[in-house]
């Protein structure tokens, strides 16, 4: 994971050369970068994938290592979503391409989401791949996805292109790939002008109920994870 600072804005770029899966290494590295951003008191943070791919979700190979490994990864992923959703600094997602499953949830956890125009997919495929959506994910989805699209997104696992994803609530705007860097930086710079203390306090106030549901789920289901059908 690459960490860069420009004009006191930190950009975290993840690029595994493939699907940018969220595995143990990814989780360790992104948390270390978020720690660094807070320690260095940057004004805002941009999360960015590689060209054509924001993230395709959890690293399914971790589940093959055993139950304990899979549960640990999922829990750490859920903790990351809570951290992103309550992060005291402005968070901008530069959605460079596909955003699927955990990738979509990370996008939804950010304050502003700028997507790349193109033949890209954004979806929550859990129903389609025989997985449960636990309360922590449902609460995050409810908080960002339009009520008009909730059934299509969360139950029917409908696939959206970037333009459709705006109305659904996955992202806030779409730009050409050549404009993504400049636009995400401009949005981050604009958000960085907001009084930081009030920004952080109001974020927690606005999202407090959702965050409580998410935290309660982790506290009461510390070893739980989305159930996967083996049939």
Secondary structure, DSSP 8 states (H G I E B T S, - for coil): -EEEEETTEEEEE---SSS--B-HHHHHHHHHHHHHHHHTT-SEEEEE-BTEEEE--B-THHHHT-HHHHHHHHHHHHHHHHHHHT-SSEEEEEE-EEEETHHHHHHHHSSEEEEE-SS--EE--TTTTTB---HHHHHHHHHHS-GGGHIIIIIS---B-HHHHHHHTS-SEEE-GGGHHHHHHHHHHHHHTS-HHHHHHHHHHHHHHHHHHHHHHHHHSTT----B---
